[in-house]
Amino acid sequence: MKKFILPLFFSISLQCSAALTAVFSHSTFNTANNSPYVETYLSIIGNSVEFKKNAENKYQASIEVSLAFLQNNEIVNFKKYNLLSEAIADSNKLKPNFLDIQRFSLKNGNYVLEMQIKDNAFPDKVFKTSQAISVNFPTDSLAFSSIELIEKISKTEMPSVLTKSGFDLVPYVSSYFPDNLNEISFYSEIYNTNKKLGLDEKFIVSYYLESFENKSKMMEYGGFSRQTTSTINVVLGKLDITKLPSGNYFLVLEIRDKLNQLVLADKLFFQRSNPDIGMTIADISSIVIENTFVSQFKTADTLRYLLKVLRPASTQLEADFAMNLTKTDDYKSMQQYLLNFWQKRNAADPELAWQNYVKDVEFVNKHFTAINRPGYTSDRGRVYLQYGAPDARTVFDNEPSSYPYEVWQYYKIDKRTNRRFVFGNFAMAGNDYKLIHSDAVGEVKDSRWQQRLVKRNQQTRNFDTEKANDYFGGNINDNYDNPR
């Protein structure tokens, strides 16, 4: 089951410098009679499309959408339709955004969703993309649906595609929360609690925020509900994020039984922008540094470097605060910050946590340093310092017609198994590899990463109609699927 709503942002260059801009995501759900379905959300930015006069002499946009679910290269479900905007009287005024929701019945299994979208005012400009989707709802095991972010909630008066469990839920399609949004609302379903926890048993569903980088729980942002086991249980909640600093986070859901034992958890990645909220010197001024490992660092230059190398392991708030500190000569505050940073990671032995990290920094500086770029600032160095050493790392320097590239595989990242990272060296020298694709949460994703790698000597190829395997002998996908 897909556990994260990962928005797919895309744009299409059109005539007159216009660009179709949209956000796409999907969720998976089950029914009481075990009939799973995928729900797709497509939000079109109104000012990015052409509004033309319709039969009623009003202005309206028309978008052609094709959605196909493939399994073993066979189409198992498909829709092609025109999505119409709200009709407006004046095309010179702000054009409204518009939302489309579709539901597709699918059996348990792995699929590839292929999507095509175009503004009907510019029929030659077609955007295509694809992504993997997994549907997995066992009939007897405890399971979550996807966590769906919600923009608006109201009680159902007339059932529609928005309706779930007696509520009309308008999805919030993005995972980005700007500073003008001060609430995060969400909906999820839990299946088979009656089979796994017992009939008419009580249990607790709790939810809270977690830092993406260091996985620390932020219990001040949380809540819970007491529920009774059923075939389907509903989780509907919201959190005030007015004071949540800028950064990357997880929304975490947990199920605990009547003995308060954790039995299942799920989480959803999101980003927050809140530039008015930040750390201050007062937040660390009470940290005592005497007789601690940081007291050995007595020069501002040394401390500036030590703070800079923390960037891959830092939250956005921490990184911004540390960067501002490095612009000063306040070495005591830098000492206090450094100690506080590692105390939050390992309260019992912050020095040990720091020493282990220093060893990793030394490793990445030795192996991933490029011309005028220390290893800890490189993409490979950042991934290594954030996630640790990969379980498998394979270097491909001599593949025909390809730029040099590496595939890293992690057997497990944050309860997600088999996550991969692809790095490409497009300069062909200098050891400067860029991260071009990953299936890990919060990382860059590019459905055409294979084409980017093989484009070195394939300038005459049509990359819209051909796949990398057509002219790469199948190695590139095999290297990705089976890194050694």
Buried (B, 14 or more C-beta within 10 A) or exposed (E): BBBBBBBBEBEBEBEEEBBBBBBBBBBBBBBEEBEBBBBBBBBBBBEBBBBEEEEEEBBBBBBBBBBBBBBEEEEBBEEEEEBBBBBBEEBEEEBBBBBBBBEBEBEBBEBBBBBBBBBBBBEEBBBBBBBEBEBBBBEEEBBBBBBBBBBEBEEBEEEEEBBBEEBBBBBBBBBEBEBEBEEBBBBBBBBBBBBBBEEEBEBBBBBBBBBBBBEEEBEEBBEEBEBEBBBBBBBBBEBEBEEBBBBBBBBBBBBBBEEEEEBBBBBBBBBBBBEEBEBEBEEBEEBEBEEBBBEEBEEBEEBBBBBBBBBBBBBBBBBBBBBEBBEEEBBBBBBBBBBBBBBBBEEEEBBEBBEEBEEBBEBBBEEBBBEEBBBBBBBBBBBBBBBEEBEEBBEBEEBEBBBBBBBBBBEEBBEBEEBBBBBBBBBEEEBBBBBBBBBBBBBBBBBBBBBBBBBBEBEEBEBEEEBBBEEBEEBBEEBBEEBE
